[in-house]
Amino acid sequence: MEAIKELTNQQLIERAPSIGAIKPYCEVSERYSFVPTTKAINILRDSGWVPVMAGQTGVRIQEKKGFQKHLVRFTRPDLIVNGHRMDLLLYNSHDRGCAFQLIGGVFRFVCANGMIVGDRIAEYSHKHIGFSPEILADYSLRVGQHIEQTAGVIEDWQTINMTEIEKGIFAKAAHQLIYDEPEKAPIESQQLLSIRRTEDRNKNDLWTTFNTVQENIIKGGLYGRSEKGRRIKTRGVKSIDRDKKLNKALWILTEEMKNQKQ
């Protein structure tokens, strides 16, 4: 079993300072109920969730620095299965950017690959108006129960074999998620199937295909050509919002591919 390295609240704040905000951004309404993210973290800790990662978005308006959207990733010791860790992701901000959000996720140890479960059942949103610690704890339990089922989904996808043509179709659909004008994209869709590690070579199952495409999109690093013909390398996804959107879309795409194979 992989060891879980729990982060203290101070360590989380060092990684994402907006987690430590002690008041909201000045322009929120009087109805806005400020709840420190550290309070939500402690509620989830008391519910058995261990914080292991943190990050935050950049800001365009400097006055919002320290109040922007941030993410804390949690897990539990009993949610590590076959090299995968089932996670609970907490999103929040103190500038009206988003409500408290809890989303199920998967973390693959072999490539430090963070994925999000693209299933609405595994997602919960709690507004800052009328915040209730009891409701947040209750929904962490509900989302957690759904996350536990994700291990079965992974095992199911690992049994579904993909032909080269089907993998190409999957990559083409994923390619269109990234580029609004695929014909002008710096890379071909087939490049999203590039294998990065020996563990994934000679594997043609749906789970490995999903992992490969997801990692190539989120981490970037694929060589291509700009519209002017200059050799470039694709950038990794740094935005919390874009990361969440793409991960959820890729998960749903994979579910659809599974349905087509059955």
Backbone hydrogen bonds, N-H to C=O, Kabsch-Sander energy under -0.5 kcal/mol:
donor,donor_aa,acceptor,acceptor_aa,energy
5,K,3,A,-0.6
6,E,4,I,-0.9
7,L,51,P,-2.7
12,L,8,T,-2.1
13,I,9,N,-2.4
14,E,10,Q,-2.0
15,R,11,Q,-1.4
16,A,12,L,-2.1
19,I,16,A,-2.3
20,G,17,P,-1.7
21,A,18,S,-1.4
25,Y,94,H,-3.0
28,V,25,Y,-1.6
32,Y,29,S,-1.0
34,F,32,Y,-0.8
38,T,19,I,-0.6
39,K,36,P,-1.0
40,A,36,P,-1.4
41,I,37,T,-2.6
42,N,38,T,-2.2
43,I,39,K,-2.1
44,L,40,A,-2.3
45,R,41,I,-2.5
46,D,42,N,-2.4
47,S,43,I,-0.8
48,G,45,R,-2.1
49,W,44,L,-2.6
50,V,75,T,-3.5
52,V,73,R,-3.4
53,M,73,R,-1.4
55,G,71,L,-2.0
57,T,69,K,-2.4
62,Q,60,R,-0.7
64,K,61,I,-2.1
65,K,62,Q,-1.8
67,F,64,K,-2.5
68,Q,64,K,-0.6
70,H,92,N,-2.9
71,L,55,G,-3.0
72,V,90,L,-2.4
73,R,53,M,-2.2
74,F,88,L,-3.1
75,T,50,V,-1.8
76,R,86,M,-0.6
79,L,76,R,-2.1
80,I,77,P,-0.6
81,V,79,L,-0.6
81,V,84,H,-3.2
84,H,81,V,-1.7
85,R,107,F,-3.1
86,M,79,L,-3.3
86,M,84,H,-0.5
87,D,105,G,-2.8
88,L,74,F,-2.2
89,L,103,I,-3.2
90,L,72,V,-3.0
90,L,88,L,-0.5
91,Y,89,L,-0.5
91,Y,101,Q,-2.5
92,N,70,H,-1.8
93,S,98,C,-0.6
94,H,67,F,-3.0
100,F,126,H,-2.2
101,Q,91,Y,-2.3
102,L,124,Y,-3.0
103,I,89,L,-2.1
104,G,122,A,-2.0
105,G,87,D,-2.5
106,V,115,M,-2.1
107,F,85,R,-2.7
108,R,113,N,-2.6
109,F,83,G,-1.9
109,F,107,F,-0.6
111,C,108,R,-0.8
112,A,108,R,-0.6
112,A,109,F,-0.9
113,N,108,R,-2.0
114,G,112,A,-0.7
115,M,106,V,-4.0
115,M,113,N,-0.6
117,V,104,G,-2.5
118,G,116,I,-0.7
119,D,117,V,-1.5
122,A,119,D,-1.8
123,E,120,R,-1.3
124,Y,102,L,-2.4
126,H,100,F,-3.1
130,G,128,H,-0.6
131,F,128,H,-0.9
136,L,132,S,-2.1
137,A,133,P,-2.4
138,D,134,E,-2.2
139,Y,135,I,-2.6
140,S,136,L,-1.8
141,L,137,A,-1.4
142,R,138,D,-1.9
143,V,139,Y,-3.0
144,G,140,S,-1.9
145,Q,141,L,-2.1
146,H,142,R,-1.5
147,I,143,V,-2.4
148,E,144,G,-2.0
149,Q,145,Q,-0.7
149,Q,146,H,-0.8
150,T,146,H,-0.6
150,T,147,I,-1.5
151,A,147,I,-0.5
151,A,148,E,-0.7
152,G,149,Q,-0.8
153,V,149,Q,-1.1
154,I,150,T,-2.4
155,E,151,A,-2.0
156,D,152,G,-2.0
157,W,153,V,-2.7
158,Q,154,I,-1.9
159,T,155,E,-0.6
159,T,156,D,-1.2
160,I,157,W,-1.0
161,N,159,T,-0.7
162,M,204,N,-2.9
167,K,163,T,-2.4
168,G,164,E,-1.9
169,I,165,I,-2.0
170,F,166,E,-2.4
171,A,167,K,-2.5
172,K,168,G,-2.2
173,A,169,I,-2.2
174,A,170,F,-2.3
175,H,171,A,-2.5
176,Q,172,K,-1.5
177,L,173,A,-0.7
177,L,174,A,-0.8
178,I,174,A,-1.0
179,Y,175,H,-2.1
180,D,178,I,-0.5
184,K,181,E,-2.5
185,A,182,P,-1.4
191,Q,188,E,-1.4
192,L,189,S,-1.7
193,L,190,Q,-1.6
194,S,191,Q,-1.8
200,D,197,R,-1.5
201,R,198,T,-1.3
203,K,200,D,-1.3
206,L,157,W,-0.9
206,L,160,I,-2.1
207,W,157,W,-1.1
209,T,205,D,-2.0
210,F,206,L,-2.6
211,N,207,W,-2.6
212,T,208,T,-2.7
213,V,209,T,-2.3
214,Q,210,F,-2.8
215,E,211,N,-2.6
216,N,212,T,-2.0
217,I,213,V,-1.8
218,I,214,Q,-2.9
219,K,215,E,-2.6
220,G,216,N,-0.7
221,G,234,T,-3.1
224,G,232,I,-2.8
225,R,186,P,-2.0
226,S,230,R,-2.7
229,G,226,S,-2.1
232,I,224,G,-2.5
234,T,222,L,-2.9
237,V,218,I,-2.9
238,K,236,G,-0.7
243,D,239,S,-2.5
244,K,240,I,-2.3
245,K,241,D,-2.5
246,L,242,R,-2.8
247,N,243,D,-2.4
248,K,244,K,-2.2
249,A,245,K,-2.1
250,L,246,L,-2.6
251,W,247,N,-2.0
252,I,248,K,-2.3
253,L,249,A,-2.4
254,T,250,L,-2.2
255,E,251,W,-2.1
256,E,252,I,-2.2
257,M,253,L,-2.2
258,K,254,T,-2.4
259,N,255,E,-2.2
260,Q,256,E,-2.0
261,K,257,M,-1.5
262,Q,258,K,-1.0
